[in-house]
Amino acid sequence: MKSFLLSYTNFDSFLKWQLFTGFVASLTWSLSIPIVHKLQGLYWSTAYISLYLIFVRVSGLILPFFKGSKLKNLYLITIILNMIYAASLFLYFVDIHLFLWVEVILGIMYSVVGPLMGIGWDIYVVRKYDDKVFEDFRYWEGIKDSLGGILGSGLVALISVLTNLDQTVKVFMFAMAFMLIVQHVNWNKHYRNMNA
């Protein structure tokens, strides 16, 4: 276990930044999941929710059409989708139904771009690093996702007990802004000049 914990110190700047950026994203998106599910439960029928889930699952069938997409482009698309999502959060305060439909459209797009980015990222890392580094990184990635999810969901639980849903959405908006800043720094530092 000690050698595994030390493996983090052997990661280069690129891998450490991917873990940090991923942690911030995991934490941020964990804030939104309870909010969106609660709103869907309040405003949508089971049929609407099921239809949305079908569209998300269908996205896996179209992934092969985008085989060979460049990692750099996928990361940029992810940042753009996150910017649109952050802007769409203002719709929550104007028209919750419209916000939910925009969230559905973006959710379907994420369900295509996310797996493509994962595939492209794995290919990039496997080519650039040795097997041991890749294996250790994948374990660290699991830790990062778990900690982000636990902290994000715990934060939503705490905030929802202390405040109303509007305040919880405002915290999510702040987290989205912070995530976008971190992703832009990561883009400029590691992806802008990437050939992959």
FIBATOR-720072 format. One record per residue: x, y, z of N, C-alpha, C in turn. Coordinates in pm, whole numbers, plus 50000, padded with zeros to 5 digits. Last residue first. Layout:
REM FIBATOR-720072
(rec (X Y Z) (X Y Z) (X Y Z)) ...
This chain:
REM FIBATOR-720072
(rec (49763 51494 47008) (49669 51381 47009) (49525 51429 46994)) (rec (49923 51713 47038) (49905 51660 46901) (49799 51552 46893)) (rec (49872 52005 47237) (49876 51859 47225) (49853 51816 47080)) (rec (49852 52267 47306) (49954 52231 47208) (49968 52080 47187)) (rec (49633 52255 47491) (49636 52351 47380) (49733 52310 47270)) (rec (49670 52083 47711) (49598 52036 47592) (49614 52127 47470)) (rec (49816 52194 47932) (49844 52060 47882) (49780 52022 47749)) (rec (49760 52466 47992) (49883 52404 48040) (49917 52275 47966)) (rec (49509 52520 47887) (49624 52602 47847) (49757 52536 47882)) (rec (49358 52319 48020) (49361 52329 47874) (49487 52404 47829)) (rec (49394 52390 48290) (49441 52260 48242) (49454 52259 48089)) (rec (49261 52637 48285) (49404 52632 48320) (49464 52501 48268)) (rec (49005 52542 48221) (49074 52634 48129) (49225 52637 48158)) (rec (48946 52387 48448) (48956 52324 48316) (49027 52413 48215)) (rec (48940 52588 48645) (49040 52480 48653) (49057 52413 48518)) (rec (48718 52735 48550) (48850 52799 48565) (48960 52693 48566)) (rec (48518 52541 48568) (48555 52595 48437) (48691 52665 48442)) (rec (48506 52506 48846) (48547 52394 48761) (48591 52445 48624)) (rec (48405 52757 48923) (48538 52715 48967) (48592 52602 48879)) (rec (48152 52741 48803) (48245 52849 48764) (48388 52811 48803)) (rec (48046 52522 48943) (48064 52514 48797) (48163 52620 48750)) (rec (48032 52629 49201) (48122 52515 49175) (48148 52500 49025)) (rec (47834 52823 49158) (47968 52864 49200) (48069 52753 49170)) (rec (47621 52651 49098) (47666 52749 48999) (47808 52798 49032)) (rec (47594 52516 49341) (47633 52441 49221) (47685 52536 49113)) (rec (47505 52728 49495) (47633 52665 49529) (47685 52586 49409)) (rec (47259 52767 49365) (47360 52874 49362) (47499 52820 49399)) (rec (47127 52533 49434) (47159 52558 49293) (47265 52667 49282)) (rec (47097 52583 49706) (47178 52468 49663) (47220 52486 49517)) (rec (46921 52796 49700) (47055 52817 49753) (47149 52704 49710)) (rec (46694 52662 49597) (46754 52775 49524) (46898 52801 49569)) (rec (46630 52481 49799) (46686 52432 49673) (46751 52543 49592)) (rec (46736 52625 50119) (46637 52573 50023) (46708 52532 49893)) (rec (46948 52505 50390) (46890 52608 50303) (46785 52546 50213)) (rec (47023 52287 50547) (47037 52421 50602) (46967 52530 50521)) (rec (46978 52065 50391) (46922 52067 50526) (46920 52210 50581)) (rec (47120 52127 50165) (46974 52114 50153) (46906 52110 50290)) (rec (47383 52123 50261) (47325 52250 50216) (47173 52241 50212)) (rec (47410 51846 50318) (47426 51948 50422) (47359 52079 50384)) (rec (47370 51732 50063) (47286 51693 50177) (47292 51799 50286)) (rec (47577 51855 49919) (47437 51880 49881) (47344 51845 49997)) (rec (47795 51743 50056) (47775 51888 50056) (47632 51923 50020)) (rec (47765 51474 49989) (47756 51516 50129) (47731 51665 50141)) (rec (47810 51486 49716) (47678 51444 49764) (47658 51485 49910)) (rec (48082 51576 49724) (47978 51650 49653) (47839 51615 49704)) (rec (48216 51375 49872) (48215 51514 49919) (48103 51595 49853)) (rec (48160 51150 49708) (48123 51152 49850) (48113 51295 49900)) (rec (48270 51230 49459) (48128 51194 49473) (48080 51200 49616)) (rec (48540 51271 49525) (48459 51379 49469) (48311 51353 49485)) (rec (48609 51011 49615) (48616 51126 49706) (48533 51243 49655)) (rec (48564 50863 49375) (48493 50832 49499) (48492 50951 49594)) (rec (48742 50985 49194) (48597 50985 49166) (48517 50958 49292)) (rec (48989 50933 49323) (48946 51071 49294) (48796 51078 49271)) (rec (48994 50655 49316) (48993 50725 49446) (48940 50867 49428)) (rec (49005 50618 49039) (48893 50564 49116) (48880 50633 49251)) (rec (49254 50737 48991) (49134 50794 48929) (49008 50744 49000)) (rec (49424 50565 49117) (49409 50700 49171) (49284 50768 49114)) (rec (49394 50351 48937) (49352 50336 49077) (49332 50473 49142)) (rec (49503 50469 48709) (49362 50426 48707) (49309 50404 48849)) (rec (49769 50507 48790) (49684 50623 48763) (49536 50584 48766)) (rec (49860 50244 48804) (49852 50325 48926) (49759 50444 48906)) (rec (49843 50181 48525) (49767 50106 48625) (49750 50187 48753)) (rec (50023 50366 48413) (49883 50365 48372) (49796 50295 48477)) (rec (50259 50287 48540) (50208 50422 48562) (50059 50428 48526)) (rec (50279 50027 48433) (50269 50046 48578) (50213 50184 48610)) (rec (50309 50066 48154) (50191 49998 48207) (50171 50024 48356)) (rec (50438 50400 48080) (50447 50253 48088) (50323 50197 48159)) (rec (50299 50652 47857) (50352 50605 47985) (50361 50452 47985)) (rec (50197 50699 47597) (50299 50788 47652) (50368 50732 47777)) (rec (50005 50506 47535) (50116 50531 47441) (50231 50608 47505)) (rec (49834 50530 47750) (49899 50400 47725) (50019 50418 47632)) (rec (49745 50794 47717) (49828 50759 47833) (49901 50627 47812)) (rec (49596 50776 47474) (49707 50871 47489) (49801 50829 47601)) (rec (49404 50583 47541) (49497 50558 47431) (49619 50649 47444)) (rec (49267 50720 47746) (49336 50593 47773) (49440 50563 47665)) (rec (49164 50937 47599) (49257 50962 47707) (49336 50834 47739)) (rec (48988 50812 47423) (49101 50888 47371) (49208 50911 47476)) (rec (48807 50705 47613) (48880 50617 47520) (49005 50688 47469)) (rec (48715 50941 47736) (48777 50835 47814) (48860 50742 47729)) (rec (48600 51073 47519) (48716 51132 47585) (48789 51027 47668)) (rec (48390 50898 47468) (48492 50921 47365) (48618 50980 47426)) (rec (48241 50924 47709) (48309 50798 47677) (48415 50813 47568)) (rec (48173 51213 47672) (48242 51157 47789) (48313 51025 47760)) (rec (48025 51245 47435) (48159 51304 47446) (48238 51240 47561)) (rec (47784 51108 47496) (47864 51073 47378) (48008 51120 47397)) (rec (47690 51218 47724) (47696 51072 47721) (47763 51021 47594)) (rec (47681 51487 47662) (47785 51439 47753) (47801 51287 47744)) (rec (47447 51482 47505) (47576 51517 47444) (47693 51468 47530)) (rec (47262 51419 47704) (47280 51327 47591) (47413 51354 47522)) (rec (47287 51649 47863) (47316 51516 47918) (47340 51413 47810)) (rec (47192 51848 47692) (47334 51846 47729) (47374 51710 47786)) (rec (46923 51766 47688) (47000 51775 47563) (47149 51770 47592)) (rec (46862 51785 47964) (46848 51658 47892) (46934 51660 47765)) (rec (46899 52057 48012) (46982 51961 48084) (46978 51825 48014)) (rec (46690 52157 47862) (46828 52190 47820) (46924 52091 47886)) (rec (46484 52053 48019) (46499 52009 47880) (46637 52041 47826)) (rec (46526 52189 48264) (46534 52042 48259) (46551 51991 48116)) (rec (46483 52457 48184) (46613 52414 48236) (46629 52262 48225)) (rec (46211 52443 48122) (46307 52469 48016) (46448 52428 48060)) (rec (46114 52400 48384) (46088 52302 48277) (46188 52320 48162)) (rec (46192 52632 48521) (46251 52503 48558) (46230 52398 48449)) (rec (46266 52938 48429) (46170 52836 48390) (46232 52698 48414)) (rec (46436 53100 48596) (46340 53158 48503) (46228 53058 48472)) (rec (46613 52958 48744) (46543 53066 48814) (46437 53132 48727)) (rec (46714 52786 48551) (46646 52730 48669) (46563 52836 48738)) (rec (46858 52941 48378) (46720 52906 48340) (46642 52847 48457)) (rec (47107 52944 48485) (47026 53064 48508) (46880 53038 48471)) (rec (47217 52715 48382) (47171 52713 48521) (47086 52835 48555)) (rec (47321 52764 48134) (47183 52715 48141) (47129 52713 48283)) (rec (47585 52829 48188) (47494 52936 48146) (47349 52893 48161)) (rec (47678 52570 48246) (47685 52675 48348) (47589 52789 48315)) (rec (47636 52450 47994) (47563 52401 48111) (47561 52508 48220)) (rec (47819 52595 47842) (47676 52602 47809) (47592 52558 47928)) (rec (48053 52511 47970) (48019 52654 47967) (47870 52672 47937)) (rec (48045 52238 47916) (48038 52283 48055) (48002 52432 48063)) (rec (48077 52244 47638) (47951 52192 47695) (47936 52238 47839)) (rec (48342 52345 47636) (48233 52423 47575) (48097 52376 47629)) (rec (48479 52134 47759) (48480 52268 47821) (48365 52351 47766)) (rec (48428 51933 47570) (48382 51918 47708) (48377 52053 47778)) (rec (48564 52036 47350) (48418 52020 47343) (48360 52006 47483)) (rec (48826 52011 47450) (48772 52143 47419) (48619 52138 47411)) (rec (48844 51734 47462) (48857 51813 47585) (48799 51953 47564)) (rec (48820 51672 47192) (48719 51623 47286) (48724 51702 47417)) (rec (49054 51785 47088) (48924 51835 47045) (48813 51794 47142)) (rec (49247 51623 47220) (49249 51769 47234) (49113 51828 47199)) (rec (49188 51369 47118) (49170 51398 47260) (49162 51549 47284)) (rec (49014 51327 46813) (49134 51371 46883) (49100 51410 47027)) (rec (48847 51028 46717) (48840 51171 46754) (48962 51208 46837)) (rec (48837 50761 46659) (48954 50835 46613) (48949 50983 46644)) (rec (48488 50733 46610) (48615 50666 46638) (48730 50747 46581)) (rec (48233 50813 46580) (48330 50916 46616) (48466 50857 46651)) (rec (48085 50591 46540) (48088 50688 46431) (48192 50798 46454)) (rec (48086 50456 46785) (48179 50414 46679) (48188 50510 46561)) (rec (47874 50589 46933) (48016 50616 46960) (48108 50573 46847)) (rec (47615 50516 46901) (47671 50603 46798) (47818 50636 46821)) (rec (47548 50362 47116) (47541 50299 46984) (47601 50385 46874)) (rec (47554 50533 47331) (47661 50434 47317) (47663 50366 47181)) (rec (47312 50668 47310) (47435 50738 47273) (47552 50641 47256)) (rec (47116 50517 47420) (47133 50509 47274) (47264 50573 47232)) (rec (47121 50604 47685) (47175 50472 47652) (47198 50455 47502)) (rec (46994 50853 47659) (47131 50847 47711) (47195 50713 47674)) (rec (46742 50770 47567) (46828 50854 47481) (46974 50850 47527)) (rec (46657 50634 47799) (46674 50561 47672) (46765 50640 47579)) (rec (46637 50844 47981) (46736 50739 48005) (46760 50655 47879)) (rec (46422 50983 47862) (46553 51047 47876) (46662 50941 47894)) (rec (46221 50791 47898) (46260 50833 47763) (46398 50898 47764)) (rec (46205 50789 48178) (46247 50668 48105) (46292 50702 47964)) (rec (46107 51046 48224) (46238 51007 48279) (46292 50885 48206)) (rec (45859 51023 48095) (45958 51121 48050) (46098 51083 48097)) (rec (45739 50820 48253) (45760 50799 48109) (45865 50896 48054)) (rec (45714 50935 48501) (45807 50822 48486) (45837 50798 48339)) (rec (45697 51293 48451) (45637 51161 48474) (45746 51055 48460)) (rec (45846 51573 48620) (45832 51480 48508) (45761 51353 48549)) (rec (45876 51729 48848) (45812 51788 48730) (45787 51691 48616)) (rec (45995 51583 49057) (45885 51676 49085) (45806 51714 48960)) (rec (46194 51432 48934) (46089 51363 49009) (45969 51452 49036)) (rec (46353 51638 48834) (46286 51546 48740) (46171 51475 48810)) (rec (46439 51748 49077) (46355 51827 48987) (46283 51738 48887)) (rec (46593 51532 49174) (46479 51582 49251) (46384 51660 49161)) (rec (46787 51512 48973) (46695 51400 48997) (46573 51445 49077)) (rec (46913 51763 49002) (46843 51730 48877) (46745 51615 48899)) (rec (47018 51738 49266) (46931 51850 49228) (46848 51812 49106)) (rec (47185 51511 49262) (47063 51512 49346) (46965 51623 49307)) (rec (47371 51611 49054) (47291 51488 49038) (47169 51487 49130)) (rec (47526 51833 49123) (47409 51849 49035) (47317 51728 49035)) (rec (47734 51751 49284) (47639 51850 49338) (47512 51853 49255)) (rec (47876 51591 49117) (47804 51526 49226) (47707 51621 49294)) (rec (47999 51780 48958) (47886 51706 48901) (47809 51630 49008)) (rec (48197 51866 49147) (48097 51958 49091) (47976 51883 49039)) (rec (48350 51635 49194) (48284 51704 49305) (48170 51792 49253)) (rec (48441 51589 48933) (48362 51487 49003) (48284 51549 49119)) (rec (48589 51824 48886) (48472 51791 48803) (48382 51690 48873)) (rec (48788 51798 49082) (48700 51916 49084) (48573 51889 49003)) (rec (48903 51558 48990) (48844 51566 49124) (48746 51684 49132)) (rec (48999 51634 48737) (48894 51532 48748) (48826 51533 48884)) (rec (49196 51813 48815) (49084 51860 48733) (48968 51762 48742)) (rec (49365 51630 48954) (49307 51747 49021) (49184 51797 48946)) (rec (49427 51443 48752) (49362 51400 48875) (49295 51517 48946)) (rec (49549 51610 48569) (49429 51538 48528) (49353 51488 48650)) (rec (49768 51700 48714) (49665 51796 48675) (49537 51726 48633)) (rec (49914 51461 48730) (49864 51524 48853) (49752 51625 48822)) (rec (49974 51421 48458) (49889 51325 48529) (49833 51386 48657)) (rec (50136 51653 48405) (50016 51623 48327) (49922 51531 48405)) (rec (50353 51631 48584) (50257 51741 48598) (50127 51711 48524)) (rec (50391 51277 48660) (50437 51406 48609) (50324 51510 48624)) (rec (50408 51070 48951) (50334 51120 48834) (50392 51253 48790)) (rec (50532 51010 49185) (50606 50983 49062) (50534 51032 48936)) (rec (50347 51055 49380) (50459 51150 49372) (50541 51129 49246)) (rec (50183 50833 49347) (50133 50965 49311) (50247 51064 49293)) (rec (50324 50623 49459) (50316 50631 49312) (50266 50768 49266)) (rec (50294 50618 49729) (50409 50691 49677) (50402 50708 49525)) (rec (50076 50450 49745) (50060 50589 49786) (50175 50675 49734)) (rec (50202 50211 49662) (50094 50269 49583) (50076 50417 49617)) (rec (50379 50168 49868) (50434 50194 49734) (50328 50253 49642)) (rec (50197 50122 50075) (50285 50239 50082) (50341 50272 49944)) (rec (50082 49881 50000) (50000 50000 50000) (50088 50127 50000)) 
